[in-house]
Amino acid sequence: MVHDTFITNIPKAELHLHIEGSLEPELMFRLAKRNRISIPFQSVEDVKKAYNFNNLQDFLDIYYAGASVLQTAEDFHDLATAYFARAAADGVTHTEIFFDPQTHTTRGIPFDVVMEGLLSGIAEAKAQHGISVLLIMCFLRHLDEDSAFATFKSAEKWIPHISGVGLDSSELGHPPSKFARVFAAAGSAGLMRVAHAGEEGPPSYVVEALDLLNINRLDHGNRALEDAALTARLAREAMTLTVCPLSNLKLCVVDNLNNHPVNRMLDAGLRVTINSDDPAYFGGYINDNFRALVAAGKVSREDIITLARNSFLGSFLKDEDLATQIEALNTFVAAHTVSH
């Protein structure tokens, strides 16, 4: 039996979180009012009804509509601090958040406004909650590589505050190879590289992300299990997978959490982590994902310890900071074991 307090309090990192996807309906309406922005919903309940999407594109349509309320540095600050407060309550001690600058620059919001707001939110999170935070700038794969290069150019002066680049948005029809050059440029600039692959896209997209983008971490990766050789490679190379169970359920990547492959991933020796993806839209933050897996009988107490340890091992923390996080996890587990 896994006690809820164990899930809540075990130290953990979150490595797959789109900050725009943490925009709760209540905050969406507050920002819309503050900025005098018209949104296609009359109430919070209307927004929640609209969340009955059943594929990635339907989700993205409402996701981009919601992001329209983000106008000022203060808005991005408020968005970030709301997430960090929830993460801290869930025992998250380190998080690496995605942000999508093109979602904002294409509607006239300057890149600098996004960065100023997020960085002020990060500073507050560190001061109030002691959470360490790294930023990963994602490129939207439904746009072309020239747009990604323009975004990368805009980010130049902010590079000291950005730890990596990622690739998200509509996967099908937009293979990782489309962005090989901009990822090479990011690598040359010293940035880590991650990419969404194998969520809706085939295992070949995962191979492209590995071989052409030279990723340091794989976001989602569920469909890699369809290829035994690829699965063995991921295990052999200790490639971290940032798995998002409630997202998988909401987007119909799996039809039921009883059929979620997380246990098969663990059995295959994959470095799996659990994350919330776009929690405001998918029905739960990181601990809700853990609880759902426990309820479905997919993970044990020992699995949760492994998943928490994987979350730090798969992070981009520096060695000294990683050692500190692992030590805190080990101390927690030892103390819990004594009283278990």
Secondary structure, DSSP 8 states (H G I E B T S, - for coil): ---HHHHHHS-EEEEEEEGGGG--HHHHHHHHHHHT---S-SSHHHHHHHT---SHHHHHHHHHHHHTT--SHHHHHHHHHHHHHHHHHTTEEEEEEEE-HHHHHTTT--HHHHHHHHHHHHHHHHHHH--EEEEEEEEETTS-HHHHHHHHHHTGGGGGG--EEEEES--TT--GGGGHHHHHHHHHTT-EEEEEESSSS-HHHHHHHHHTS--SEEEE-GGGGG-HHHHHHHHHTT-EEEE-HHHHHHTTSSS-GGG-THHHHHHTT-EEEE--BSHHHHT--HHHHHHHHHHTT---HHHHHHHHHHHHHTS---HHHHHHHHHHHHHHHHHHHHH-
